[in-house]
Amino acid sequence: MSTLLKKLGEALHISHDKKLVIKLSFVPPLYITVYDYAMKRVGVLYDVIGPVKSPFGLIKPEKNILENPNQIIGKPVYVRVLDLERARGKGRRK
């Protein structure tokens, strides 16, 4: 059995347009749900920006993240391995 979560990156700050900016460890499919270590939903990956070798992700955060951004800033964020497999077509039934 594989691990449940895969580290997506680290949360850096909230941008002026209320998006959570993260430093990506890898580039996942867009619109994948992002979680913290406790499996609490952080938001949805909205866009990938920056250079190919050092990309950043923009997450449309949940309301509770915007109300208290210090709970996630500077901490790692994750995606579920199952969501990655589904998004890449590995989880489809034949």
SULJO-V405060 format. One record per residue. RES is the residue in three letters. SS is DSSP state (h for helix, s for strand, l for the rest). PSI is psi in degrees with one decimal (none if undefined). NEAR is the number of other ideal C-beta (glycine too) atoms within 10 Angstrom. Layout:
[[RES SS PSI NEAR] [RES SS PSI NEAR]]
This chain:
[[MET l 133.2 4] [SER l 170.2 7] [THR l 156.7 9] [LEU l -37.6 11] [LEU s 150.6 17] [LYS s 131.3 15] [LYS s 124.4 14] [LEU s -36.9 25] [GLY s -159.0 22] [GLU s 135.0 15] [ALA s 129.4 25] [LEU s -54.2 14] [HIS s 174.0 11] [ILE s 128.3 17] [SER l 172.5 10] [HIS l -24.5 5] [ASP l 24.2 7] [LYS l 30.4 11] [LYS s 143.5 19] [LEU s 123.3 26] [VAL s 128.4 17] [ILE s 148.2 24] [LYS s 115.6 16] [LEU s 140.0 19] [SER l -30.2 16] [PHE l 165.7 11] [VAL l 109.7 13] [PRO l 175.1 20] [PRO l 149.1 14] [LEU l 157.7 12] [TYR l 25.5 11] [ILE l 143.6 17] [THR s 137.3 14] [VAL s 139.5 28] [TYR s 163.1 18] [ASP l -176.8 17] [TYR l -27.8 11] [ALA l 10.8 5] [MET l 25.4 10] [LYS l 134.6 12] [ARG s 126.7 13] [VAL s -41.3 25] [GLY s -158.1 21] [VAL s 135.5 15] [LEU s 119.5 24] [TYR s -37.1 16] [ASP s 157.2 12] [VAL s 128.5 15] [ILE s 168.5 12] [GLY l -174.4 12] [PRO l 155.1 7] [VAL h -39.0 7] [LYS h -17.1 5] [SER h 68.2 8] [PRO l 156.3 16] [PHE s 151.0 15] [GLY s 146.3 27] [LEU s 124.8 18] [ILE s 132.2 25] [LYS s 105.1 18] [PRO s 158.3 22] [GLU l 159.6 16] [LYS h -40.2 7] [ASN h -26.9 13] [ILE h -41.8 24] [LEU h -33.3 14] [GLU h -32.1 9] [ASN l 76.2 9] [PRO h -21.2 15] [ASN h -16.8 8] [GLN h -16.7 13] [ILE l -25.1 24] [ILE l 129.5 15] [GLY l 0.7 9] [LYS l 155.6 12] [PRO s 150.8 16] [VAL s 156.5 25] [TYR s 162.5 20] [VAL s 154.5 22] [ARG s 137.0 17] [VAL h -39.1 15] [LEU h -40.9 13] [ASP h -38.8 18] [LEU h -44.5 17] [GLU h -41.5 13] [ARG h -43.2 14] [ALA h -28.5 15] [ARG l 2.8 11] [GLY l 3.3 8] [LYS l -18.7 9] [GLY l 4.2 12] [ARG l 144.0 8] [ARG l 150.5 3] [LYS l none 2]]
